[in-house]
Amino acid sequence: MHRALVIPVCVVIAVLVLAGCGAAEPVVVPEGAVLIDVRTAAEFADWHAPQAVNLPHDRIADTIAGQVPDKATPIAVYCRSGNRSGQAQASLQRLGYTQVVNIGGLSEVRAWLAQSAVPVP
């Protein structure tokens, strides 16, 4: 009889925990950061933020030095949902890049562009 209460209580706790996840602080992107879209070339061609360069997350470790040789340069990465940009951020940090910010997904990058007064296509 006690087992029947465990699942509903766990579900309620999970919902309450997840409900707090949506109130994340806005990402602060350093002035002059290199904006990197880590999605595929096809996704990048469909839409990308102004001034973004495309370095797909699965090749970023091999291509970043050609685009950003100074490891102290501020970098901001984004993708469709935030998953690949999180992977790219971790890769760049492992390579010694010290100022890497994960903006997140497309909705977050559009919100960041809007607050930065950059025209969003």
C-alpha positions, 0 to 999 in steps of 0.5 A: 500500500505504501508503494502506491504513494511513492510514484505520485509523490515522486512525480509531484517532486519532479514537476516542482523541481522542473518548474523552477528550471524555466527561471534561468538568468539571462546569459551575459555575453562579453563585449566583442565575443566571437559568436559561433553557431555550432549547428550543421552547415545546412542549419546555419544556411537556413538561419543564423545570427548576424555575424555568427560563424559556423563551426559545427560542434563535432568539428570545433576542436579541429577548426577553432584555432583557425578562427580564434587563435587567442584562447583568451578571446571571449566566445559565445556559442549557440545551437538549436536547443543548447545541447550541442552548444554545451558540448562545444563549450566543454570542448573549448574549455578542455582546449584551454579557451577561458572565456566561453559562454553558452547562449543556449538554443535559438530562442535564447539567441533571438532573445539575446539579440533582441535585448542587444538591439541587434536586428533579428531576421 
